[in-house]
Amino acid sequence: MATDNSFRNSEDFSALLIGSFLLLASLTLYFATSYKTVRTQQKEYAESIETLSNESGFKTIEWYENVEGLEGLNASKTAVGTFLKNLTGKPGSWKADPATSMALSETKASEIRKSAEEEYNSKREELAQLRNIVEEYQKRAAAADFNNNALNEEAEAKINQWLAASKSIAGIEKKHSTKAYSKYGYLLLLFLFFGTLFGIGAVLMGASFTHFLRGFAFVFLLGTVSHFLAGQESVKGIGMGYAAWAILLGLIISNTVGTPSWVKPALSSELYIKTGLIVLGAEILFGKILAIGLPGIFVAWVVTPIVLISTYWFGQKVLRI
């Protein structure tokens, strides 16, 4: 019983609870809000790609558009996904104005859009012209039932030009679609969420929730500042990431003014690391499951245990080793 209570008061138990809650909450949100929509769209794109592959002798412009649509499908583009993406977003990149890493006014966003408007419209017009040319070459190839290699190769060459032009417009398109934003509200929500979550874990380990939350505010602020400093373009260019900044800031504080006593209840580094490892491990596991599909899951969870048990039984009962 003492051992059981000891485990329940340990960082391992708290990390397991917090990690499990994050995973279950994520899965529940995904299946409740996004799964059906995403799966339906995936099926539609997959059917279109298969049809286009069977109809033509090469990858047409419509084929590439459907593949791009399929690859671009993810739950982060749904309403709930967008909210969670904003909630967990870190301070952005900045060059001369540090404030832009956290907020951008509508006035400045409008100025950025206007500065890109002329180039964007020019590239869009060029892309539309290229598309018309590609469609004409595809019609010629289709008229020959895609049996004329010369016509097929000409169409493919034009499609490659269109693909190159499509990639070149991505940067200016992003600039042209700049929107105003503010990350302060999301940052506060993220602090309250993780502060509460890890605070409960701290209580399970015998600590005070209020003392932990006060110290966690400092830890959270330190992490935010680290991301903020790492977002500076010149610093980013030399490869100094947020982790290096966090270590450097921690060393400066501990070796100058010293770590404040009120921060120490939140310095549960193992709790944070173990929770992160649980979530990371689950992410890799689910990724593998999605990649290998049902046959792979059957082999991993059914065939492998049967082989291990059978081998052990054969060695013990038949070979007597």
PLY file of the C-alpha trace (Angstrom):
ply
format ascii 1.0
element vertex 321
property float x
property float y
property float z
element edge 320
property int vertex1
property int vertex2
end_header
0.00 0.00 0.00
2.89 2.36 0.85
4.45 1.67 -2.53
1.13 2.41 -4.25
0.75 5.74 -2.41
4.35 6.59 -3.23
3.69 6.08 -6.94
0.51 8.16 -6.81
2.49 11.03 -5.30
5.29 10.76 -7.86
6.03 12.79 -10.97
5.54 9.64 -13.06
1.91 9.31 -12.00
1.15 13.00 -12.53
2.85 12.99 -15.93
0.87 9.88 -16.92
-2.42 11.50 -15.90
-1.67 14.82 -17.62
-0.36 13.17 -20.79
-3.34 10.79 -20.94
-5.77 13.67 -20.47
-4.14 15.68 -23.28
-4.27 12.69 -25.63
-7.86 11.74 -24.80
-9.02 15.35 -25.05
-7.29 15.75 -28.42
-8.76 12.54 -29.82
-12.24 13.41 -28.53
-12.10 16.86 -30.13
-10.79 15.45 -33.40
-13.38 12.70 -33.77
-16.21 14.94 -32.56
-15.48 17.95 -34.78
-13.15 17.11 -37.66
-12.88 13.40 -38.44
-16.02 13.01 -40.55
-15.40 16.16 -42.61
-11.74 15.39 -43.24
-12.41 11.75 -44.14
-15.19 12.72 -46.57
-12.93 15.24 -48.31
-10.07 12.74 -48.41
-12.33 10.18 -50.06
-13.52 12.69 -52.66
-9.98 13.75 -53.54
-8.78 10.13 -53.67
-11.61 9.14 -56.03
-10.90 12.13 -58.30
-7.18 11.29 -58.41
-7.90 7.66 -59.30
-10.36 8.69 -62.03
-7.93 11.21 -63.53
-5.11 8.66 -63.44
-7.21 6.18 -65.40
-8.45 8.71 -67.95
-5.15 10.22 -69.07
-1.70 8.98 -70.02
0.07 11.49 -67.77
-0.48 13.61 -64.67
-2.77 16.43 -65.73
-3.15 19.83 -64.14
-6.38 18.64 -62.48
-4.49 15.65 -61.05
-1.91 17.94 -59.44
-4.64 20.20 -58.04
-6.41 17.25 -56.44
-3.15 15.89 -54.99
-2.37 19.32 -53.56
-5.85 19.47 -52.04
-5.46 16.00 -50.53
-2.05 16.78 -49.05
-3.34 20.06 -47.67
-6.19 18.42 -45.76
-5.76 18.49 -42.00
-7.84 19.10 -38.93
-6.05 22.39 -38.17
-8.08 24.07 -40.94
-11.41 23.40 -39.21
-12.87 25.93 -36.76
-11.71 24.00 -33.69
-8.36 23.24 -35.31
-7.77 26.90 -36.12
-8.55 27.87 -32.53
-6.14 25.26 -31.13
-3.46 26.30 -33.63
-3.79 29.91 -32.50
-3.88 28.85 -28.85
-0.62 26.88 -29.07
1.10 29.31 -31.45
4.43 30.72 -30.34
5.68 34.32 -30.82
6.34 34.89 -34.52
9.41 36.05 -36.38
10.45 39.70 -36.19
13.23 41.82 -37.64
13.20 45.40 -36.37
9.87 45.76 -34.56
9.58 43.27 -31.65
5.85 44.00 -31.22
5.01 42.30 -34.53
5.92 38.93 -33.03
2.84 39.16 -30.82
0.41 41.47 -32.61
-0.21 43.18 -35.94
-2.71 46.00 -36.35
-5.18 46.16 -39.22
-3.46 49.31 -40.48
-0.07 47.60 -40.78
-1.65 44.44 -42.23
-3.35 46.58 -44.88
-0.03 48.26 -45.74
1.63 44.86 -46.20
-1.21 43.65 -48.44
-1.06 46.81 -50.57
2.72 46.53 -50.98
2.26 43.04 -52.43
-0.88 43.72 -54.47
0.74 44.72 -57.78
3.18 41.80 -57.87
0.49 39.38 -56.70
-1.98 40.43 -59.41
0.76 40.20 -62.04
1.70 36.68 -61.01
-1.94 35.61 -60.80
-2.52 36.84 -64.34
0.61 35.03 -65.54
-0.55 31.85 -63.81
-4.03 32.09 -65.36
-2.51 32.49 -68.83
-0.27 29.49 -68.27
-3.25 27.45 -67.15
-5.15 28.29 -70.33
-2.14 27.19 -72.39
-1.85 23.95 -70.39
-5.55 23.18 -70.87
-5.16 23.69 -74.63
-2.22 21.27 -74.79
-4.13 18.76 -72.65
-7.08 18.95 -75.05
-4.78 18.15 -77.96
-3.38 15.14 -76.10
-6.90 14.03 -75.12
-8.09 14.32 -78.73
-5.49 11.67 -79.59
-6.69 9.53 -76.63
-3.32 10.18 -74.96
-1.70 7.76 -77.42
0.49 10.36 -79.11
3.74 10.52 -77.14
4.81 13.81 -78.69
1.56 15.54 -77.68
1.76 14.00 -74.19
5.32 15.26 -73.72
4.39 18.77 -74.90
1.49 18.86 -72.42
3.71 17.61 -69.59
6.32 20.29 -70.37
3.67 23.02 -70.13
2.33 21.51 -66.90
5.84 21.67 -65.42
6.00 25.37 -66.31
2.66 25.91 -64.59
3.87 24.02 -61.49
7.00 26.19 -61.28
4.90 29.35 -61.59
2.51 28.07 -58.90
5.40 27.59 -56.48
6.87 31.02 -57.23
3.63 32.76 -56.26
3.44 31.15 -52.79
5.59 33.77 -51.02
3.85 36.83 -52.44
0.45 35.15 -51.94
1.18 34.76 -48.23
2.17 38.42 -48.02
-0.95 39.49 -49.94
-3.20 37.55 -47.53
-1.68 39.08 -44.36
-4.27 39.56 -41.64
-4.28 41.47 -38.38
-3.70 39.34 -35.29
-3.07 39.46 -31.57
-1.58 36.56 -29.60
-1.88 38.05 -26.10
-5.34 36.63 -25.39
-4.36 33.16 -26.61
-1.17 33.32 -24.56
-3.15 34.07 -21.40
-5.54 31.17 -22.13
-2.60 28.82 -22.72
-1.04 29.85 -19.42
-4.29 29.28 -17.52
-4.81 25.89 -19.21
-1.34 24.49 -18.54
-1.10 26.22 -15.18
-4.29 24.48 -14.07
-3.29 21.14 -15.58
0.20 21.01 -14.10
-1.12 22.61 -10.91
-3.38 19.59 -10.40
-0.33 17.39 -10.96
1.56 19.39 -8.34
-1.30 18.92 -5.87
-1.16 15.15 -6.43
2.53 15.33 -5.52
1.68 17.14 -2.28
2.39 20.74 -3.32
0.19 23.82 -2.97
-1.76 24.76 -6.08
-1.47 28.54 -5.52
2.27 28.33 -4.77
2.80 26.26 -7.90
0.73 28.59 -10.11
2.67 31.63 -8.92
5.98 29.97 -9.76
4.62 28.57 -13.03
3.80 32.12 -14.17
7.53 32.89 -14.02
8.46 29.64 -15.83
5.85 30.31 -18.52
7.10 33.88 -18.94
10.69 32.65 -19.27
9.63 30.19 -21.97
7.71 32.89 -23.84
10.68 35.27 -23.73
12.93 32.48 -25.04
10.65 31.93 -28.02
10.44 35.68 -28.53
14.25 36.11 -28.62
14.67 33.07 -30.88
12.21 34.62 -33.35
14.51 37.52 -34.20
15.57 36.93 -37.82
19.29 37.65 -37.32
19.44 35.37 -34.28
17.47 32.70 -36.13
20.01 32.90 -38.94
22.85 31.77 -36.65
20.78 28.81 -35.44
20.23 29.86 -31.82
16.88 28.33 -30.90
14.50 28.87 -28.00
16.03 26.00 -25.97
19.45 27.67 -26.03
17.91 30.98 -24.96
16.01 29.29 -22.12
19.24 27.69 -20.82
21.13 30.98 -21.15
18.44 32.98 -19.33
18.25 30.34 -16.60
22.02 30.44 -16.10
22.00 34.24 -15.91
19.22 34.28 -13.30
20.65 31.46 -11.15
24.16 32.94 -11.20
23.21 36.57 -10.52
20.11 37.24 -8.43
19.53 33.53 -7.76
16.38 31.52 -8.26
13.54 33.15 -6.26
12.12 30.86 -3.57
8.55 31.43 -4.80
9.50 30.03 -8.23
10.92 26.75 -6.90
7.54 24.97 -6.45
7.10 25.14 -10.25
10.59 23.90 -11.14
9.36 20.37 -11.79
11.47 19.79 -14.88
10.98 16.01 -14.80
7.20 16.45 -14.72
7.28 18.62 -17.85
9.77 16.35 -19.65
7.91 13.12 -18.83
4.58 14.61 -19.90
6.19 15.73 -23.15
7.65 12.27 -23.73
4.24 10.64 -23.25
2.62 12.98 -25.78
5.54 12.65 -28.22
5.56 8.87 -27.93
1.82 8.72 -28.58
2.20 11.04 -31.59
4.82 8.72 -33.11
2.70 5.65 -32.34
-0.47 7.10 -33.91
1.56 8.28 -36.90
2.88 4.76 -37.45
-0.60 3.29 -37.07
-1.94 5.65 -39.74
1.01 4.86 -42.01
0.91 1.05 -41.78
-2.89 0.72 -41.74
-4.97 -2.19 -40.47
-2.69 -4.99 -41.76
0.26 -3.46 -39.96
-1.72 -3.09 -36.75
-2.78 -6.76 -37.00
0.85 -7.86 -37.41
2.09 -5.65 -34.57
-0.67 -6.35 -32.02
-1.80 -9.89 -32.90
0.84 -11.80 -34.84
3.85 -10.59 -32.85
2.44 -11.52 -29.40
1.35 -14.93 -30.74
4.85 -15.59 -32.10
6.49 -14.56 -28.82
4.15 -16.67 -26.68
4.38 -19.68 -29.04
8.18 -19.48 -29.15
8.38 -19.24 -25.37
6.00 -22.22 -24.94
7.91 -24.31 -27.52
11.23 -23.57 -25.85
9.94 -24.37 -22.38
7.74 -27.40 -23.07
9.31 -29.07 -26.11
12.98 -28.09 -26.13
13.03 -27.72 -22.31
15.45 -24.79 -22.32
0 1
1 2
2 3
3 4
4 5
5 6
6 7
7 8
8 9
9 10
10 11
11 12
12 13
13 14
14 15
15 16
16 17
17 18
18 19
19 20
20 21
21 22
22 23
23 24
24 25
25 26
26 27
27 28
28 29
29 30
30 31
31 32
32 33
33 34
34 35
35 36
36 37
37 38
38 39
39 40
40 41
41 42
42 43
43 44
44 45
45 46
46 47
47 48
48 49
49 50
50 51
51 52
52 53
53 54
54 55
55 56
56 57
57 58
58 59
59 60
60 61
61 62
62 63
63 64
64 65
65 66
66 67
67 68
68 69
69 70
70 71
71 72
72 73
73 74
74 75
75 76
76 77
77 78
78 79
79 80
80 81
81 82
82 83
83 84
84 85
85 86
86 87
87 88
88 89
89 90
90 91
91 92
92 93
93 94
94 95
95 96
96 97
97 98
98 99
99 100
100 101
101 102
102 103
103 104
104 105
105 106
106 107
107 108
108 109
109 110
110 111
111 112
112 113
113 114
114 115
115 116
116 117
117 118
118 119
119 120
120 121
121 122
122 123
123 124
124 125
125 126
126 127
127 128
128 129
129 130
130 131
131 132
132 133
133 134
134 135
135 136
136 137
137 138
138 139
139 140
140 141
141 142
142 143
143 144
144 145
145 146
146 147
147 148
148 149
149 150
150 151
151 152
152 153
153 154
154 155
155 156
156 157
157 158
158 159
159 160
160 161
161 162
162 163
163 164
164 165
165 166
166 167
167 168
168 169
169 170
170 171
171 172
172 173
173 174
174 175
175 176
176 177
177 178
178 179
179 180
180 181
181 182
182 183
183 184
184 185
185 186
186 187
187 188
188 189
189 190
190 191
191 192
192 193
193 194
194 195
195 196
196 197
197 198
198 199
199 200
200 201
201 202
202 203
203 204
204 205
205 206
206 207
207 208
208 209
209 210
210 211
211 212
212 213
213 214
214 215
215 216
216 217
217 218
218 219
219 220
220 221
221 222
222 223
223 224
224 225
225 226
226 227
227 228
228 229
229 230
230 231
231 232
232 233
233 234
234 235
235 236
236 237
237 238
238 239
239 240
240 241
241 242
242 243
243 244
244 245
245 246
246 247
247 248
248 249
249 250
250 251
251 252
252 253
253 254
254 255
255 256
256 257
257 258
258 259
259 260
260 261
261 262
262 263
263 264
264 265
265 266
266 267
267 268
268 269
269 270
270 271
271 272
272 273
273 274
274 275
275 276
276 277
277 278
278 279
279 280
280 281
281 282
282 283
283 284
284 285
285 286
286 287
287 288
288 289
289 290
290 291
291 292
292 293
293 294
294 295
295 296
296 297
297 298
298 299
299 300
300 301
301 302
302 303
303 304
304 305
305 306
306 307
307 308
308 309
309 310
310 311
311 312
312 313
313 314
314 315
315 316
316 317
317 318
318 319
319 320
